[in-house]
Amino acid sequence: MYAFPGRTTDVSSEGCNFLIKTNRAALINHAKDLVYYMGWNEVKPKKTEQTQLLIGLSNEEQKNC
């Protein structure tokens, strides 16, 4: 769970601040914090070669692939 902190004097911020204080929610100050926590900025390796499935093909048919 993630929460944006609020002013300590605002009654409407008590819930979010309580969750952060008790480590039940991670503190988020900016959208980039959410991107970091979700792992959306991690670079994932791309597969550059597609595997060919030659099951059930004759030798002649495999040569044409």
GROMACS elastic network, one bead per residue, 0.5 to 0.9 nm:
[ bonds ]
;  ai    aj funct       b0    kb
    1    19     6  0.88001   500
    1    24     6  0.69481   500
    1    26     6  0.63050   500
    2    16     6  0.86906   500
    2    19     6  0.86400   500
    2    20     6  0.81774   500
    2    24     6  0.83544   500
    2    27     6  0.60794   500
    2    28     6  0.64142   500
    2    34     6  0.80396   500
    3    16     6  0.55656   500
    3    17     6  0.77935   500
    3    19     6  0.74247   500
    3    20     6  0.68588   500
    3    25     6  0.59154   500
    3    26     6  0.61898   500
    3    27     6  0.55244   500
    3    28     6  0.58170   500
    3    29     6  0.85479   500
    4    13     6  0.88670   500
    4    16     6  0.64830   500
    4    17     6  0.79068   500
    4    20     6  0.85590   500
    4    26     6  0.86122   500
    4    27     6  0.61661   500
    4    28     6  0.51737   500
    4    29     6  0.61167   500
    4    30     6  0.85825   500
    5     8     6  0.85777   500
    5    13     6  0.70161   500
    5    14     6  0.89283   500
    5    16     6  0.59591   500
    5    17     6  0.55174   500
    5    20     6  0.75975   500
    5    27     6  0.69577   500
    5    28     6  0.73987   500
    5    29     6  0.74356   500
    6     9     6  0.84651   500
    6    10     6  0.71858   500
    6    12     6  0.80419   500
    6    14     6  0.76904   500
    6    16     6  0.71473   500
    6    17     6  0.65600   500
    7    10     6  0.54316   500
    7    11     6  0.86164   500
    7    12     6  0.88145   500
    7    13     6  0.63364   500
    7    14     6  0.85108   500
    7    17     6  0.84543   500
    8    11     6  0.78976   500
    8    13     6  0.68666   500
    8    14     6  0.71871   500
    8    17     6  0.75639   500
    9    12     6  0.89228   500
    9    13     6  0.79528   500
    9    14     6  0.84612   500
   10    13     6  0.53983   500
   10    14     6  0.69710   500
   11    14     6  0.54934   500
   11    15     6  0.84389   500
   12    15     6  0.71405   500
   12    16     6  0.85116   500
   13    16     6  0.56462   500
   13    17     6  0.60708   500
   13    18     6  0.84457   500
   14    17     6  0.52044   500
   14    18     6  0.58615   500
   14    19     6  0.85926   500
   15    18     6  0.51637   500
   15    19     6  0.63026   500
   15    20     6  0.87537   500
   16    19     6  0.52146   500
   16    20     6  0.63108   500
   16    21     6  0.85754   500
   16    25     6  0.80430   500
   17    20     6  0.51593   500
   17    21     6  0.59702   500
   17    22     6  0.85821   500
   18    22     6  0.60875   500
   18    23     6  0.84765   500
   18    24     6  0.83359   500
   18    25     6  0.88477   500
   19    22     6  0.53662   500
   19    23     6  0.61378   500
   19    25     6  0.52329   500
   19    26     6  0.81786   500
   20    23     6  0.51143   500
   20    24     6  0.60065   500
   20    26     6  0.60969   500
   20    27     6  0.60995   500
   21    24     6  0.76758   500
   21    25     6  0.82481   500
   22    25     6  0.78019   500
   23    26     6  0.68485   500
   23    27     6  0.89280   500
   26    37     6  0.87894   500
   27    33     6  0.83010   500
   28    31     6  0.75166   500
   28    32     6  0.85858   500
   28    33     6  0.56401   500
   28    34     6  0.66684   500
   29    32     6  0.83185   500
   29    33     6  0.66631   500
   29    34     6  0.87445   500
   30    33     6  0.54072   500
   30    34     6  0.72656   500
   31    34     6  0.53314   500
   31    35     6  0.65106   500
   31    36     6  0.88088   500
   32    36     6  0.61455   500
   32    37     6  0.86732   500
   33    36     6  0.50726   500
   33    37     6  0.62243   500
   33    38     6  0.85884   500
   34    37     6  0.51085   500
   34    38     6  0.60215   500
   34    39     6  0.84429   500
   34    40     6  0.86769   500
   35    38     6  0.52765   500
   35    39     6  0.61113   500
   35    40     6  0.53431   500
   35    41     6  0.64894   500
   36    39     6  0.51687   500
   36    40     6  0.65419   500
   36    41     6  0.66030   500
   36    42     6  0.84681   500
   37    40     6  0.79427   500
   38    41     6  0.82938   500
   39    42     6  0.56945   500
   40    43     6  0.84123   500
   47    50     6  0.74372   500
   52    65     6  0.83582   500
   54    57     6  0.56900   500
   54    58     6  0.86201   500
   54    61     6  0.86971   500
   54    62     6  0.65069   500
   54    65     6  0.84476   500
   55    58     6  0.87890   500
   57    60     6  0.78865   500
   57    61     6  0.56627   500
   57    62     6  0.60292   500
   58    61     6  0.51237   500
   58    62     6  0.61673   500
   58    63     6  0.87435   500
   59    62     6  0.50652   500
   59    63     6  0.63499   500
   60    63     6  0.53631   500
   60    64     6  0.68922   500
   61    64     6  0.53647   500
   61    65     6  0.68913   500
   62    65     6  0.53513   500
